[in-house]
Amino acid sequence: MILVIDVGNTNITFGVYESKKLVTTFRMTSQTMRTSDEYGTEILAMLQNNQIDRRKVGGAIIASVVPKVMHALIGAVVRYLHTEPLIVGSGIKTGIKITSENPKEIGPDRIVDVVAAYEKYGGPVLVLDFGTATTYDLVTEDGRFGVGITAPGIRISAKALWEDTARLPEVEIKKPDSILARIRALPSPLLTTFGTGQPIFRSKTENGRSSIFLAISLTISGSEPNSCRETGPSSGWICISSSVFLL
């Protein structure tokens, strides 16, 4: 078994794979500082709660955008799981050629996003990741990744509305019944657009293609990853998951 770890700005998400099958997932906040022993004991406890024998975990891989947690987290994996984790970063061989001006600036989270999308759908593929930030990354047909967009995430956008307006209340972020709200309903525009239309349209037109696969990763409100597929050369995309949106 392999333990895969995604360290984001809000959460650390763990997954256990047996061959290509995802056996279980669990998470903890990345905003609380921990020692290697605290990470280790919590990882072991969650493995046990999910009926995973730690002795069967023979490897680990970490993709992190939070450098300050890495020393303790790596130490926990080495000490408690007795394996040296592979760290995703510049120089790692993934099958994707990074052609940006400075490949070392590409975040590990974006690397694993584009690798997974290209492996599953081929290219060209536009990868959207709705996390603390919303990112759009384009992989070409021949596996080159060199362009991307970073925008404020849904929670950051909602927080700005709540904190910078006098009368808009903080509300639960969830999928609305309709984008056309009869009363103040912040989730409507937040959960149905995310400002995605223009970046998606420009990504298609500037890439010179009328059709392109769209892969979506949702990491908000405990949602599992979702994906979309194209329905035809000119019809755009329809989302497979009911928790995202219709394009």
N, C-alpha and C positions, 0 to 999 in steps of 0.2 A: 504494500500500500504506500501511497505517497500523500503527504500532507502539503496542501497548497495554501499559501497565506497571502492575502491581499491587504496591505496596510494603507488605508485611505485617511483623509484628513478628519473624518468623523468616526469611522468604525474600522476595526480589524476583522476581516472575514476569513474564516478557515473552511477548507473543504478537504475531504478525504476521498481519494480516488483509488479504486481497485481496478487495474488495467484502465479502460476508458470509461468506466462507470463511476459516477459520482455517488458515493455511499451516503454521506451525510455532510451537513454544514452547520456551523455555529459562529457566533461573533461576540466581540467585546469592544468597548469604546477605545479609541486611540487617543483620547484627550485626557486620560488619566495616566500619569507616570507610574511605572512599575519597575521593580527589580527583576533580574533574570529568574530568581526563585519564584516570585509572584507569577510571572508569565508561565513558568514551567508547571507550577501546581495547578493553575487554572486550566491550562491546556490538557493536562492529564485528567483532571476532573471532568472536563467536557467530553473528552474521548471516552471515558468510562460511562458517562451518562448516555452516550450514543452507542454503547455496546461495541466499542472499537478497542481491540487489544493493542496496547501501545507497542508491544513487541513485534507486531506485524507491520508497523510503520517503518519502512526501510529507506525512505528518502523524504526530502522536503525542498520546497522552492518558495522564495519570497519575492513579491513585487511590492515595493514600498515607495510612497511619496512623502514619508515622514521620517527624515534621517535620525531625529533624536531618539527614536524608539529602537533603532536597529541593533545597537550594541547589546542591550538587555534581551531583545527578542532572539537574536542569533545565539546568544549564550544559553538561553532557555532551551532552544531546540537541540543544541549540542549536548548539554548536560542531562536533559531529561529524556530525550528521544534517541540519543547516541548516534546522531547523524549530522553531517556537515551540510547545511542548506545551500542550494544553488540560489544566487542572488541575481535577479533580472536587472539588467542595466546595459550601458553602452558596451558593445563588443561581444555580447552573447549571441550565439548563432541560433537564429530562429527561422530562417528561410525567407524572411522579409528583408529587403534592402532599403535601409533608411537613407534617403537622398536629401534631407534637409541641410541647410547651411552649416548647422552644428549638431550632429547626431547626439552628442553627449547631453544636449539640453532636452531631449525627448524623455518624458517621464516613463518609468517602468509600467505604470498602469495603462498608458496608451500603447506601449509595445505589446503587452499581452492581449489587449483589446483587438488590435489589428491582426495579430497572429491568429487568434481564435476565429475571427470573422473570415479571414482569407482561407483558413483551413476548412471551414465549414461551407462557405459559399463561393469561394473563388473570387476573381476580380473582374471588373472594378467593384469595390464595395465601399460604402460610406458608413462609418462606424460612429454611432452616437452613444455617449456614456453620460447618463444623468446622475451625477454624484454631487459632491460639494460644489464642484464646478461642472458645467455642461461642456463636453468636448465633442468635436466633429473631426474625424480623421478619414482621409481618403487613401485607399490602396488601389493602385492601378492593376490592369489585367495581368501584367507580368510581375506583380508582387513588389512594386516600389511604393514606399511610404515617405512622402516628403512634404505634404501640406496638411494643415489642420487649423482648427479654430477653437479658441477657448472663450467661454462666456460664463457669466454668473449662474450658479446653480439655482434650483427652485427654492431651496431654503434661504439662500442668500438674498434672492429677489424678494421673497416674502418678508424676510426680516427688515429689509430696507423700507418696504411699504409700511410695516407696523411701526417702525421706529421714527420714520420721517414724516408721518402724517398724523394729524391731531385726533381724528375721529375713526380711523380704520382700526378695528379690533384684531387681536391675534386670534386666528381660528385654526381648527384642525385642517391639515392638508389632506384632502381626499378627492377622489374622482367625483365631479358633480353630475347631476342628472342631465343638465344642459348647460352649454356655454352662455346661453341667454338667461342671465339671472334676473329674477323679479325684485330681489333685494340685494343688499351688499353681499357679494359672494366672491371673496378673493380666490378660492380655488378654481373657479371657472376659467379665467384666462391663464392662470398659472399651470393648470394641469392639462389644458388642451392645446396650448401653443408652444410655450417655453421659448418663444421667439425662434422656432426652428424653421419656419417656412422659407425665409430668405436664404439662410445658409445652405439649406438642402437644394433649393433652386439654383443658387449660384454654383454650388459644387457640381451639379449636373451640367449646366451650360458651359462653365469654364473648362470642364473636362471634355467637352465636345461630344457628349453622349445624351441620347434621349431616354435611355433606361439604365438603371444601375441598382444593384442590390443595396438594401438598407438594413443594417444590423443595429439593434438597440439594446443597451445594457442599462437596467434600472437598479440603482443602489440607494433609493430613498424609501423611507417608511418600511424598511424590512422587505421590500419587494424582491422577488427573484428575477434573474435576467430574463428579458423578453426579446423577441426578434420579429422582424417584418420581412415580407417577401414581395417582390414585384409581381404584378398581375398581368403585365403585358408591356410591349414596347412604348406605348404612349399613355397608359392609364395610370402611371404613378405606382403608389404602393398601398397595400392594405395591411394593417397591423394584425398579426396573428393573436396577440394578446389583447384582451378587452380592457386591460388596465392602462393602456397608453392612449393612442389617438388614431384618428383616421386621416389619411392624407389623400 
